[in-house]
Amino acid sequence: MADITSPQAVRFSNEKIRPAAERMAQLYTIAKQVVDEWYATNMGTEIPVSADLIIDGSANDGRTPINGNDATLVISRLQEFVTDMEANNNAKLNTVLKPAVNALR
């Protein structure tokens, strides 16, 4: 089978595929770190599942206020992403890491 040398294909790989893989690898790393810290610091007791707002200055700076339920749901989404990437001996994670240039491995 011949190597792929088309300038359009090479440009797409360098400008789209590799950067996308890099961002996915970064997301995985951030997700893993945040979830690990959530559990290591028992943050679920500090931010319980509730409608109580997290008073973080959002009322003054235009960000959307979030409550304990919102925060917990983000942790759930991060955990789901990590679990999905690590399933089957890191099958999906490995496909992202291969083309990622600067991924933390």
Secondary structure, DSSP 8 states (H G I E B T S, - for coil): ------HHHHHHIIIIIHHHHHHHHHHHHHHHHHHHHHHHTTHHHHS-SSS-B--SSHHHHS----BHHHHHHHHHHHHHHHHHHHHHHHHHHHHHHTT-SS---
